[in-house]
Amino acid sequence: MKSHPRGRGARDGVRPKNAGARGVEHRFPPLWLPAFLTLVFAGFTLLPRVSANPHLQASFLVAAGFLLAGLCALWWSVARSGRTLTYEFVPRRVHWVQMIMHSCVYAYWGWYWREVYHEIPLILAQIVFLYVLDMLVCWSRRDNWILGFGPIPIVFSMNLFLWFRDDWFYLQFVMVAMIVFGKEFLRWKRDGHLTHIFNPSALALFITSVVLITTNTTPITWGTQISSTFNNPPNIYLEIFLLGLIVQALFSVTLVTLSAAAMLYLLNVLYTGSTGMYHFIDFNIHPAVFLGLHLLVTDPATSPRKNFGKAIFGAGYGIGVFALYGWLDSHGMPQFYDKLLCVPVLNLTVRALDRASVALGAWLAWRRWVVAGKLRPLQALSAWIPRQANFGFMGIWVALFVFMISTGFLGGKHPGSDPAFWAKACNAGRTKACHVLAQTLDVQCQHDTARGCFDLGVLLSGGKGLPRDPIGAGRSLKHACDLGLENACVSLVDMVKTDGDGVLLRPCSRGDGASCFMLGSLYYGGQGVARNLEYSATLFQQSCTAGFTRGCGQLGESYLFGEGVPKDIVKARQILEKACDAGYAPACFNVGLMHRQGIATPRNEPLAEARFRQGCDMGNRDACDALGATTAVAR
């Protein structure tokens, strides 16, 4: 650590200094800079989004308190030791170019998923937090801090892959802290200079991903949505490719991206050729993975500097993504982590790869006289300066990208996105195809596609290529029946007959209100089970308690007509009113009749009309007919 004696002319801890070629000197008192930015950071709590959510606001306040405590500790340490702190502005091209490139990705992506724009204030807050924490950590260990654009692309890169939801947003600041401490403390010597080992954003993403996978807490993040919404913008591959060319031309990292993409292409072709199936379901190279091989592995400070090392490094990323996707899929884990888990491991290999590159170059030079004629192309390539070689690799990368786009390998409709492909492979006895088919149909079912739910129920109930899952089948068939598919209702009744009511009772007992409702409906109508009105009313009560609106509607009707419970018109009206307000259209029709006829409430035609209109707006024909009759009488 280099210390600087204080002179008589030094004010507020700033020593006169010639910035020279390294940067521009600033006279703003050093410790006032983090103090001011901490105040700016605390000001984010005034944003409507932050102030409206107590958990989010608390995250900001605790983070601001953490920065303030660190600032006070540093101030006290400096005052006690008599150290003189300095800083200088050094705008490195690699940082501001990456900042512009990231901003372009955000702008295009956000145009097709507006949640990105909604997140921008919180991303800016993370940048301010990183600047302050970086100052505090740096000045706690040495006297001079470099001010530049570096923190901005680091935070931008991290947020392109993972955000925490507002209630858990304090973990986003924990990730930023990982970036600062990892960059400061995890260092080694490369080419005689001390530098950080890991890509800063990749290290934070790696640690966070491991914790989320281990604790099965991915839903507290936007990770799945971030990955899937990169599919939204048209021509997203072209945008990433063109932006990547700028970075590649300026910083000679083309070979890393080229090797990663070429390896993924090769592995996809070999896998499909040997199995007749696709390793990746929707894309040969997912847009988020394509972004990763342009951003996460091309940091010049944490990737190899020799061409051989760059080629192995990039190929390693392609192999890692390919293998991790299969491993995550086989263990039922979110596959979007594939691009995040292998980068720090690769960062640990860069010194060895550079040494191997030097050794390979020496070996080739030694062998040149033996096979001089055969090595002439390599000799010509080795004679190129690095910039010339990089432009040569850029030409190859452009050709490969054009080939992949023109053949539909990138950007085309992937055959694996069609369930019919996997259904055919599953019927042919390929077990993995059956698993993929179940996943594909489950996604459709989650998007309320009745046919997808029905086909999933049939697949799970049949046990062909998959372990038989009556409960999962019952859940899927119930959803399809609920969406109006008559065949699903018939299949569900048949399943209850053969497998018993446990296919619905087990999820019902775990709080699944929809299963309670469906089972109650079967007992009410005596379908697949002996008719039991008392038990059906109990199940409707469980369904309503679990928050399933239709269960509340049926419970209200049970009290209204005295089916399975003592007739209680007052209680029926109260339940039906709540069900109507919660969006159950038949309940609106029933309470409308009660208001019109004065059943358990004084007659009130305007209120009856309002309830009929409410039910009609939700698509209930009886309510529409009653509303029409009301209008006709009024005329």
C-alpha positions as CSV (number, residue, x, y, z in Angstrom):
1,M,0.0,0.0,0.0
2,K,1.3,3.4,-0.9
3,S,0.8,6.1,1.6
4,H,0.9,9.8,0.9
5,P,2.1,12.4,3.4
6,R,-0.3,15.3,4.0
7,G,1.0,18.7,3.0
8,R,0.1,22.1,4.4
9,G,-1.9,22.8,1.2
10,A,-4.0,19.6,1.3
11,R,-7.6,20.3,2.1
12,D,-10.3,17.8,3.3
13,G,-7.9,14.9,2.6
14,V,-7.3,15.6,-1.1
15,R,-3.7,15.8,-2.1
16,P,-2.5,17.7,-5.2
17,K,-1.6,15.3,-7.9
18,N,-0.8,15.2,-11.5
19,A,-3.4,12.9,-13.1
20,G,-1.1,12.4,-16.2
21,A,-2.3,9.7,-18.6
22,R,-4.1,7.7,-16.0
23,G,-7.0,10.0,-15.4
24,V,-8.4,13.3,-14.5
25,E,-8.0,14.7,-11.0
26,H,-11.0,16.0,-9.1
27,R,-11.1,18.4,-6.2
28,F,-14.4,17.2,-4.6
29,P,-13.5,16.1,-1.1
30,P,-13.2,12.3,-1.2
31,L,-15.3,11.2,1.8
32,W,-18.1,13.7,0.8
33,L,-18.5,11.7,-2.5
34,P,-19.8,8.5,-0.8
35,A,-21.7,10.6,1.7
36,F,-23.5,12.4,-1.2
37,L,-24.2,9.1,-3.1
38,T,-25.5,7.4,0.1
39,L,-28.0,10.3,0.4
40,V,-29.0,9.8,-3.3
41,F,-29.4,6.1,-2.6
42,A,-31.6,6.7,0.4
43,G,-33.7,9.0,-1.9
44,F,-34.9,6.0,-3.9
45,T,-37.1,5.2,-0.9
46,L,-39.3,8.1,-2.0
47,L,-40.2,6.4,-5.3
48,P,-43.9,5.3,-5.3
49,R,-43.0,1.7,-6.1
50,V,-40.6,1.6,-3.2
51,S,-42.7,3.5,-0.6
52,A,-45.8,1.4,-1.5
53,N,-44.1,-1.9,-0.6
54,P,-42.9,-2.1,3.1
55,H,-40.5,-5.0,2.3
56,L,-38.9,-3.1,-0.6
57,Q,-38.7,0.0,1.4
58,A,-37.0,-1.8,4.2
59,S,-34.5,-3.3,1.8
60,F,-33.4,0.1,0.7
61,L,-33.3,1.5,4.3
62,V,-31.2,-1.4,5.6
63,A,-28.9,-1.1,2.6
64,A,-28.6,2.7,3.2
65,G,-27.9,2.1,6.9
66,F,-25.2,-0.4,5.9
67,L,-23.5,2.1,3.6
68,L,-23.8,4.8,6.3
69,A,-22.2,2.6,8.9
70,G,-19.3,1.7,6.6
71,L,-18.8,5.4,5.8
72,C,-18.7,6.4,9.5
73,A,-16.2,3.6,10.2
74,L,-14.0,4.7,7.3
75,W,-14.2,8.3,8.3
76,W,-13.1,7.4,11.8
77,S,-10.3,5.2,10.6
78,V,-9.0,7.9,8.3
79,A,-9.2,10.6,11.0
80,R,-7.3,8.4,13.5
81,S,-4.5,7.3,11.1
82,G,-4.0,10.6,9.3
83,R,-4.2,9.0,5.9
84,T,-4.9,11.1,2.8
85,L,-7.5,9.7,0.4
86,T,-7.5,10.4,-3.3
87,Y,-9.4,9.5,-6.4
88,E,-9.1,10.0,-10.1
89,F,-11.4,9.7,-13.0
90,V,-10.3,7.1,-15.5
91,P,-12.9,6.5,-18.2
92,R,-11.8,3.1,-19.8
93,R,-13.2,2.4,-23.2
94,V,-14.0,-1.2,-22.4
95,H,-16.4,0.0,-19.7
96,W,-18.3,2.7,-21.5
97,V,-18.6,0.7,-24.7
98,Q,-20.1,-2.3,-22.8
99,M,-22.4,0.2,-21.0
100,I,-23.8,1.4,-24.3
101,M,-24.1,-2.2,-25.7
102,H,-26.0,-3.3,-22.6
103,S,-28.3,-0.3,-22.8
104,C,-29.2,-1.2,-26.3
105,V,-30.2,-4.7,-25.2
106,Y,-32.3,-3.3,-22.4
107,A,-34.0,-0.8,-24.7
108,Y,-35.0,-3.5,-27.3
109,W,-35.9,-6.2,-24.8
110,G,-38.0,-3.7,-22.7
111,W,-40.0,-2.6,-25.7
112,Y,-41.5,-6.1,-25.9
113,W,-41.6,-6.8,-22.1
114,R,-42.4,-3.5,-20.3
115,E,-41.4,-5.0,-16.9
116,V,-37.8,-4.2,-18.0
117,Y,-38.6,-0.4,-18.1
118,H,-40.4,-0.8,-14.8
119,E,-37.2,-2.2,-13.3
120,I,-34.9,0.6,-14.4
121,P,-35.1,2.7,-11.3
122,L,-34.1,-0.3,-9.1
123,I,-31.2,-1.1,-11.5
124,L,-30.0,2.5,-11.1
125,A,-30.2,2.2,-7.4
126,Q,-28.0,-0.9,-7.6
127,I,-25.4,1.1,-9.5
128,V,-25.3,3.8,-6.9
129,F,-25.0,1.2,-4.2
130,L,-22.1,-0.5,-6.0
131,Y,-20.3,2.9,-6.4
132,V,-20.5,3.7,-2.7
133,L,-19.6,0.2,-1.5
134,D,-16.7,0.1,-3.9
135,M,-15.3,3.4,-2.6
136,L,-15.6,2.3,1.0
137,V,-13.9,-1.1,0.4
138,C,-11.2,0.4,-1.7
139,W,-10.3,3.2,0.7
140,S,-10.3,0.8,3.6
141,R,-7.4,-1.0,2.0
142,R,-5.5,1.7,0.0
143,D,-5.5,5.5,-0.5
144,N,-6.5,5.9,-4.1
145,W,-9.8,5.0,-5.8
146,I,-10.4,4.9,-9.5
147,L,-13.6,6.5,-10.6
148,G,-14.9,5.2,-13.9
149,F,-17.8,3.6,-15.7
150,G,-16.9,0.0,-14.6
151,P,-19.8,-0.5,-12.1
152,I,-22.4,0.3,-14.7
153,P,-21.9,-2.6,-17.1
154,I,-21.3,-5.0,-14.2
155,V,-24.8,-4.2,-12.7
156,F,-26.3,-4.1,-16.2
157,S,-24.9,-7.6,-16.9
158,M,-26.1,-9.1,-13.7
159,N,-29.7,-7.7,-14.2
160,L,-29.9,-9.1,-17.7
161,F,-30.1,-12.6,-16.1
162,L,-31.6,-12.3,-12.6
163,W,-33.8,-10.0,-10.5
164,F,-35.3,-10.6,-7.1
165,R,-39.0,-9.8,-6.5
166,D,-39.8,-6.8,-4.5
167,D,-40.4,-8.6,-1.2
168,W,-37.0,-10.2,-1.5
169,F,-35.1,-7.3,-3.1
170,Y,-32.5,-7.0,-0.3
171,L,-30.9,-10.1,-1.9
172,Q,-30.2,-8.0,-5.0
173,F,-28.0,-5.7,-2.8
174,V,-26.4,-8.8,-1.4
175,M,-25.5,-9.8,-5.0
176,V,-24.0,-6.3,-5.6
177,A,-21.9,-6.7,-2.4
178,M,-20.7,-10.1,-3.7
179,I,-19.5,-8.3,-6.8
180,V,-17.5,-5.7,-4.8
181,F,-15.9,-8.1,-2.3
182,G,-15.2,-10.8,-4.9
183,K,-13.5,-8.2,-7.2
184,E,-11.5,-6.8,-4.3
185,F,-10.4,-9.9,-2.4
186,L,-10.4,-12.8,-4.9
187,R,-7.3,-11.8,-6.9
188,W,-4.3,-13.4,-8.5
189,K,-1.3,-12.4,-10.6
190,R,-1.6,-12.5,-14.4
191,D,1.3,-11.3,-16.5
192,G,2.9,-9.7,-13.5
193,H,-0.2,-7.7,-12.5
194,L,-2.6,-8.3,-9.6
195,T,-6.1,-8.7,-11.0
196,H,-9.5,-10.1,-10.0
197,I,-10.0,-13.8,-10.8
198,F,-13.7,-14.0,-11.6
199,N,-16.0,-12.1,-13.9
200,P,-17.7,-9.9,-11.2
201,S,-21.3,-10.3,-12.3
202,A,-20.8,-14.0,-13.2
203,L,-19.5,-14.7,-9.7
204,A,-22.5,-13.2,-8.0
205,L,-24.9,-14.9,-10.4
206,F,-23.1,-18.3,-9.8
207,I,-23.3,-18.1,-6.0
208,T,-26.9,-16.9,-6.0
209,S,-27.9,-19.6,-8.5
210,V,-26.4,-22.3,-6.3
211,V,-28.3,-21.0,-3.2
212,L,-31.6,-20.7,-5.1
213,I,-31.2,-24.2,-6.6
214,T,-30.2,-25.8,-3.2
215,T,-33.1,-24.1,-1.3
216,N,-35.6,-24.5,-4.1
217,T,-36.5,-20.8,-4.0
218,T,-36.3,-19.8,-7.6
219,P,-39.9,-18.4,-7.4
220,I,-38.7,-15.4,-5.3
221,T,-36.9,-14.2,-8.4
222,W,-37.9,-13.2,-11.9
223,G,-35.3,-15.6,-13.4
224,T,-37.7,-17.8,-15.3
225,Q,-39.6,-14.8,-16.7
226,I,-36.4,-13.0,-17.7
227,S,-35.1,-16.0,-19.6
228,S,-38.5,-16.7,-21.4
229,T,-39.1,-13.0,-22.3
230,F,-35.9,-12.8,-24.3
231,N,-37.9,-14.8,-26.8
232,N,-40.3,-11.9,-27.3
233,P,-38.4,-9.4,-29.4
234,P,-38.2,-10.4,-33.1
235,N,-34.7,-10.7,-34.5
236,I,-33.2,-10.7,-31.0
237,Y,-30.3,-12.9,-32.3
238,L,-29.5,-10.3,-34.9
239,E,-29.5,-7.5,-32.4
240,I,-27.2,-9.4,-30.0
241,F,-24.9,-10.4,-32.9
242,L,-24.5,-6.9,-34.3
243,L,-23.8,-5.4,-30.8
244,G,-21.4,-8.2,-30.2
245,L,-19.4,-7.4,-33.3
246,I,-18.6,-3.9,-32.0
247,V,-17.2,-5.3,-28.7
248,Q,-15.4,-8.1,-30.6
249,A,-13.8,-5.6,-33.0
250,L,-12.6,-3.3,-30.2
251,F,-11.4,-5.9,-27.6
252,S,-10.4,-9.0,-29.7
253,V,-12.7,-11.5,-27.9
254,T,-14.3,-12.9,-31.0
255,L,-12.7,-16.3,-30.7
256,V,-14.4,-17.0,-27.4
257,T,-17.9,-16.3,-28.7
258,L,-17.1,-18.2,-32.0
259,S,-15.9,-21.3,-30.2
260,A,-18.8,-21.3,-27.8
261,A,-21.4,-21.0,-30.6
262,A,-19.6,-23.6,-32.8
263,M,-19.4,-26.1,-29.9
264,L,-23.1,-25.7,-29.2
265,Y,-23.9,-26.2,-32.9
266,L,-21.7,-29.3,-33.1
267,L,-23.2,-30.8,-29.9
268,N,-26.8,-30.2,-31.0
269,V,-26.1,-31.8,-34.4
270,L,-24.4,-34.8,-32.8
271,Y,-27.1,-35.3,-30.2
272,T,-30.0,-35.1,-32.7
273,G,-28.1,-37.3,-35.2
274,S,-27.5,-40.0,-32.6
275,T,-30.8,-39.9,-30.7
276,G,-33.3,-38.6,-33.2
277,M,-34.4,-36.0,-30.6
278,Y,-33.5,-32.5,-29.5
279,H,-31.5,-31.7,-26.4
280,F,-33.0,-28.2,-26.0
281,I,-36.8,-28.1,-26.3
282,D,-37.6,-24.7,-27.8
283,F,-34.3,-23.4,-29.2
284,N,-31.1,-24.9,-30.5
285,I,-29.4,-22.0,-28.7
286,H,-31.7,-20.1,-26.4
287,P,-31.6,-16.2,-26.9
288,A,-30.5,-15.8,-23.2
289,V,-27.6,-18.3,-23.8
290,F,-26.7,-16.5,-27.0
291,L,-26.5,-13.3,-24.9
292,G,-24.4,-15.1,-22.3
293,L,-21.8,-16.2,-24.8
294,H,-21.5,-12.6,-25.8
295,L,-21.4,-11.1,-22.3
296,L,-20.5,-13.5,-19.5
297,V,-17.5,-15.2,-21.1
298,T,-16.0,-12.3,-23.1
299,D,-14.7,-10.1,-20.2
300,P,-11.1,-9.4,-21.3
301,A,-9.9,-9.2,-17.7
302,T,-11.1,-12.7,-16.8
303,S,-10.8,-14.6,-20.1
304,P,-7.6,-16.0,-21.8
305,R,-5.4,-13.7,-23.8
306,K,-4.0,-16.2,-26.2
307,N,-5.9,-17.6,-29.1
308,F,-5.6,-21.3,-28.2
309,G,-6.8,-20.5,-24.7
310,K,-9.7,-18.4,-26.0
311,A,-10.8,-21.3,-28.3
312,I,-10.7,-23.8,-25.4
313,F,-12.4,-21.3,-23.0
314,G,-15.3,-20.6,-25.4
315,A,-15.7,-24.3,-26.3
316,G,-15.8,-25.1,-22.6
317,Y,-18.6,-22.7,-22.1
318,G,-20.6,-24.4,-24.9
319,I,-20.0,-27.8,-23.4
320,G,-20.8,-26.5,-19.9
321,V,-24.2,-25.0,-21.0
322,F,-25.1,-28.2,-22.9
323,A,-24.2,-30.5,-20.0
324,L,-25.8,-28.3,-17.3
325,Y,-29.0,-28.0,-19.2
326,G,-29.4,-31.8,-19.3
327,W,-28.4,-32.2,-15.6
328,L,-30.8,-29.5,-14.4
329,D,-33.6,-31.0,-16.5
330,S,-33.0,-34.5,-15.2
331,H,-33.2,-33.2,-11.6
332,G,-36.3,-31.2,-12.2
333,M,-34.6,-27.9,-11.7
334,P,-35.1,-24.7,-13.7
335,Q,-33.0,-25.0,-16.9
336,F,-32.2,-21.2,-17.2
337,Y,-29.4,-21.6,-14.7
338,D,-27.4,-23.5,-17.4
339,K,-25.7,-20.4,-18.6
340,L,-24.9,-19.0,-15.1
341,L,-23.1,-21.9,-13.4
342,C,-20.0,-22.6,-15.5
343,V,-18.4,-19.2,-15.9
344,P,-16.5,-18.9,-12.6
345,V,-15.2,-22.5,-13.1
346,L,-13.9,-21.4,-16.5
347,N,-12.4,-18.3,-15.0
348,L,-10.2,-20.5,-12.8
349,T,-8.6,-22.0,-15.9
350,V,-7.5,-18.9,-17.7
351,R,-3.9,-18.8,-16.4
352,A,-3.5,-22.5,-17.2
353,L,-4.9,-22.0,-20.7
354,D,-2.6,-19.1,-21.4
355,R,0.4,-21.2,-20.2
356,A,-0.8,-24.0,-22.5
357,S,-1.1,-21.6,-25.4
358,V,2.5,-20.4,-24.8
359,A,3.7,-24.0,-24.6
360,L,1.8,-24.9,-27.8
361,G,3.3,-22.0,-29.6
362,A,6.8,-23.0,-28.5
363,W,6.2,-26.6,-29.6
364,L,4.9,-25.6,-33.0
365,A,7.9,-23.3,-33.5
366,W,10.2,-26.2,-32.5
367,R,8.4,-28.6,-34.9
368,R,8.3,-26.1,-37.8
369,W,11.4,-27.4,-39.4
370,V,10.1,-30.9,-39.4
371,V,6.8,-30.3,-41.2
372,A,7.4,-26.8,-42.6
373,G,5.4,-27.4,-45.7
374,K,2.3,-28.7,-43.8
375,L,2.4,-25.8,-41.3
376,R,2.5,-23.0,-43.8
377,P,-1.1,-21.9,-43.1
378,L,-0.4,-21.9,-39.4
379,Q,2.8,-20.0,-39.9
380,A,1.0,-17.4,-41.8
381,L,-1.7,-17.1,-39.1
382,S,1.0,-16.9,-36.4
383,A,2.6,-14.0,-38.3
384,W,-0.5,-11.9,-38.0
385,I,-0.7,-9.4,-35.2
386,P,-3.5,-10.1,-32.7
387,R,-5.8,-7.4,-34.3
388,Q,-5.5,-9.0,-37.7
389,A,-6.1,-12.5,-36.3
390,N,-9.2,-11.1,-34.5
391,F,-10.6,-9.7,-37.8
392,G,-10.0,-13.1,-39.4
393,F,-12.0,-14.8,-36.6
394,M,-14.7,-12.2,-37.0
395,G,-15.1,-13.2,-40.7
396,I,-15.5,-16.8,-39.6
397,W,-18.0,-15.8,-37.0
398,V,-20.1,-13.8,-39.4
399,A,-20.1,-16.7,-41.8
400,L,-21.2,-19.2,-39.1
401,F,-23.9,-16.8,-37.9
402,V,-25.3,-16.3,-41.4
403,F,-25.3,-20.1,-41.9
404,M,-27.1,-20.7,-38.6
405,I,-29.7,-18.0,-39.4
406,S,-30.3,-19.1,-43.0
407,T,-30.7,-22.7,-42.1
408,G,-33.2,-21.9,-39.3
409,F,-30.8,-23.2,-36.6
410,L,-31.2,-19.8,-35.0
411,G,-34.4,-17.8,-35.1
412,G,-36.4,-20.5,-37.0
413,K,-39.3,-22.5,-35.6
414,H,-37.8,-25.3,-33.5
415,P,-39.4,-28.7,-34.2
416,G,-39.1,-29.5,-30.5
417,S,-41.6,-26.7,-29.7
418,D,-44.4,-28.8,-31.2
419,P,-45.8,-31.4,-28.8
420,A,-46.6,-33.6,-31.7
421,F,-42.9,-34.3,-32.3
422,W,-42.4,-35.4,-28.7
423,A,-45.7,-37.4,-28.7
424,K,-44.4,-39.4,-31.7
425,A,-41.1,-40.0,-30.1
426,C,-42.8,-41.0,-26.8
427,N,-45.0,-43.5,-28.7
428,A,-41.8,-44.9,-30.2
429,G,-40.7,-45.8,-26.7
430,R,-38.2,-42.9,-26.1
431,T,-38.4,-42.2,-22.3
432,K,-36.9,-38.7,-22.5
433,A,-39.4,-37.8,-25.1
434,C,-42.2,-38.7,-22.8
435,H,-40.7,-36.5,-20.0
436,V,-40.3,-33.6,-22.5
437,L,-43.8,-34.1,-23.8
438,A,-45.2,-33.9,-20.2
439,Q,-43.2,-30.7,-19.6
440,T,-44.5,-29.2,-22.8
441,L,-48.1,-30.1,-22.1
442,D,-47.8,-28.8,-18.6
443,V,-46.7,-25.4,-19.9
444,Q,-49.8,-25.4,-22.2
445,C,-52.0,-26.4,-19.3
446,Q,-50.6,-23.6,-17.1
447,H,-51.7,-21.2,-19.9
448,D,-55.2,-22.6,-19.7
449,T,-55.1,-24.6,-22.9
450,A,-57.8,-27.3,-22.3
451,R,-56.4,-29.7,-24.9
452,G,-52.9,-29.5,-23.3
453,C,-54.4,-30.3,-19.9
454,F,-56.4,-33.2,-21.3
455,D,-53.5,-34.7,-23.2
456,L,-51.3,-34.3,-20.1
457,G,-53.9,-36.1,-17.9
458,V,-54.1,-38.9,-20.4
459,L,-50.3,-39.2,-20.5
460,L,-49.9,-39.3,-16.8
461,S,-52.8,-41.7,-16.2
462,G,-51.6,-44.1,-18.9
463,G,-48.1,-44.5,-17.4
464,K,-46.6,-45.0,-20.9
465,G,-43.0,-43.9,-20.8
466,L,-43.5,-42.3,-17.4
467,P,-44.3,-43.6,-14.0
468,R,-48.1,-43.5,-13.6
469,D,-49.3,-40.5,-11.7
470,P,-53.0,-40.6,-10.9
471,I,-53.0,-37.5,-8.7
472,G,-51.2,-35.5,-11.4
473,A,-53.5,-36.9,-14.0
474,G,-56.6,-36.0,-11.9
475,R,-55.3,-32.5,-11.5
476,S,-54.8,-32.0,-15.2
477,L,-58.1,-33.6,-16.2
478,K,-59.9,-31.5,-13.6
479,H,-58.4,-28.3,-15.1
480,A,-59.4,-29.4,-18.6
481,C,-62.9,-30.2,-17.4
482,D,-63.0,-26.8,-15.6
483,L,-62.1,-25.2,-18.9
484,G,-65.1,-26.7,-20.6
485,L,-63.7,-29.8,-22.3
486,E,-66.4,-32.5,-21.9
487,N,-64.1,-35.4,-22.7
488,A,-61.9,-34.4,-19.8
489,C,-64.9,-34.5,-17.4
490,V,-65.8,-38.0,-18.6
491,S,-62.2,-39.2,-18.2
492,L,-62.0,-37.7,-14.7
493,V,-65.1,-39.6,-13.7
494,D,-63.7,-42.8,-15.1
495,M,-60.4,-42.2,-13.2
496,V,-62.2,-41.7,-9.9
497,K,-64.1,-44.9,-10.5
498,T,-60.9,-46.9,-11.1
499,D,-58.4,-45.1,-8.8
500,G,-60.8,-43.9,-6.1
501,D,-61.5,-40.4,-4.9
502,G,-57.8,-40.1,-3.6
503,V,-56.8,-38.6,-7.0
504,L,-58.6,-35.5,-5.9
505,L,-58.8,-35.9,-2.2
506,R,-55.0,-35.8,-1.6
507,P,-54.4,-32.5,-3.3
508,C,-57.6,-31.2,-1.7
509,S,-56.3,-32.1,1.8
510,R,-53.1,-30.1,0.9
511,G,-55.1,-26.9,0.2
512,D,-55.9,-27.2,-3.5
513,G,-59.4,-25.6,-3.6
514,A,-60.0,-26.5,-7.2
515,S,-59.6,-30.3,-6.4
516,C,-62.0,-29.9,-3.4
517,F,-64.5,-28.3,-5.7
518,M,-64.3,-30.9,-8.4
519,L,-64.5,-33.8,-5.9
520,G,-67.5,-32.1,-4.2
521,S,-69.2,-31.8,-7.6
522,L,-68.7,-35.5,-8.2
523,Y,-70.2,-36.4,-4.8
524,Y,-73.0,-33.9,-5.5
525,G,-73.9,-35.6,-8.8
526,G,-73.0,-39.1,-7.9
527,Q,-70.5,-39.3,-10.7
528,G,-67.9,-42.0,-10.2
529,V,-68.8,-42.2,-6.5
530,A,-71.9,-42.7,-4.4
531,R,-74.0,-39.5,-4.1
532,N,-73.4,-37.8,-0.8
533,L,-74.7,-34.3,-0.4
534,E,-73.4,-33.8,3.1
535,Y,-69.8,-34.7,2.1
536,S,-70.1,-32.5,-1.1
537,A,-71.1,-29.5,1.1
538,T,-68.1,-30.2,3.3
539,L,-65.8,-30.3,0.3
540,F,-67.4,-27.0,-1.1
541,Q,-66.6,-25.5,2.3
542,Q,-63.0,-26.6,2.1
543,S,-62.8,-25.3,-1.5
544,C,-64.2,-21.9,-0.4
545,T,-61.8,-21.7,2.6
546,A,-58.9,-22.4,0.2
547,G,-59.9,-19.3,-1.8
548,F,-61.5,-21.1,-4.8
549,T,-64.4,-18.9,-5.8
550,R,-66.6,-21.5,-7.5
551,G,-66.4,-23.5,-4.3
552,C,-67.9,-20.5,-2.5
553,G,-70.7,-20.3,-5.1
554,Q,-71.6,-23.9,-4.7
555,L,-71.5,-23.7,-0.9
556,G,-73.9,-20.7,-1.1
557,E,-76.3,-22.7,-3.3
558,S,-76.0,-25.6,-0.8
559,Y,-77.3,-23.3,2.0
560,L,-79.8,-21.7,-0.3
561,F,-81.5,-25.0,-1.2
562,G,-80.6,-27.0,2.0
563,E,-78.6,-29.6,0.1
564,G,-76.2,-31.4,2.5
565,V,-76.5,-28.6,5.1
566,P,-79.5,-27.0,7.0
567,K,-81.2,-24.5,4.8
568,D,-80.1,-21.0,5.7
569,I,-81.1,-18.3,3.2
570,V,-79.4,-15.5,5.1
571,K,-76.1,-17.3,5.2
572,A,-76.5,-18.3,1.6
573,R,-77.0,-14.7,0.5
574,Q,-73.9,-13.6,2.4
575,I,-71.7,-16.3,0.8
576,L,-73.1,-15.7,-2.7
577,E,-72.6,-11.9,-2.4
578,K,-68.9,-12.6,-1.6
579,A,-68.6,-15.1,-4.4
580,C,-70.2,-12.6,-6.8
581,D,-67.7,-9.9,-5.8
582,A,-64.9,-12.4,-6.2
583,G,-65.9,-13.0,-9.8
584,Y,-68.2,-16.0,-9.8
585,A,-70.9,-15.1,-12.3
586,P,-73.7,-17.6,-11.3
587,A,-73.5,-16.2,-7.8
588,C,-74.3,-12.8,-9.2
589,F,-77.4,-14.2,-10.9
590,N,-78.6,-15.9,-7.7
591,V,-78.1,-12.8,-5.5
592,G,-79.8,-10.7,-8.2
593,L,-82.9,-12.9,-8.0
594,M,-82.8,-12.7,-4.2
595,H,-82.7,-8.9,-4.3
596,R,-85.5,-8.8,-7.0
597,Q,-87.8,-11.2,-5.1
598,G,-86.9,-10.0,-1.6
599,I,-85.5,-13.3,-0.4
600,A,-83.6,-12.8,2.9
601,T,-83.3,-9.1,2.0
602,P,-85.7,-6.3,1.2
603,R,-86.7,-6.0,-2.5
604,N,-84.2,-3.8,-4.3
605,E,-84.6,-3.7,-8.1
606,P,-81.7,-1.3,-8.8
607,L,-79.4,-3.6,-6.8
608,A,-80.8,-6.6,-8.5
609,E,-80.1,-5.0,-11.9
610,A,-76.5,-4.2,-10.8
611,R,-75.9,-7.8,-9.8
612,F,-77.4,-9.1,-13.1
613,R,-75.2,-6.7,-15.0
614,Q,-72.2,-7.8,-13.1
615,G,-73.0,-11.5,-13.9
616,C,-73.7,-10.7,-17.5
617,D,-70.4,-8.9,-17.9
618,M,-68.7,-12.1,-16.8
619,G,-70.5,-14.1,-19.4
620,N,-73.5,-15.6,-17.5
621,R,-76.4,-16.0,-19.9
622,D,-79.0,-16.3,-17.1
623,A,-77.8,-13.0,-15.7
624,C,-78.0,-11.4,-19.2
625,D,-81.5,-12.7,-19.7
626,A,-82.6,-11.4,-16.3
627,L,-81.0,-8.0,-17.1
628,G,-82.8,-7.9,-20.4
629,A,-86.1,-8.6,-18.7
630,T,-85.4,-5.8,-16.2
631,T,-84.7,-3.4,-19.0
632,A,-87.8,-4.4,-20.9
633,V,-90.0,-3.9,-17.8
634,A,-88.4,-0.5,-17.3
635,R,-89.3,0.5,-20.8
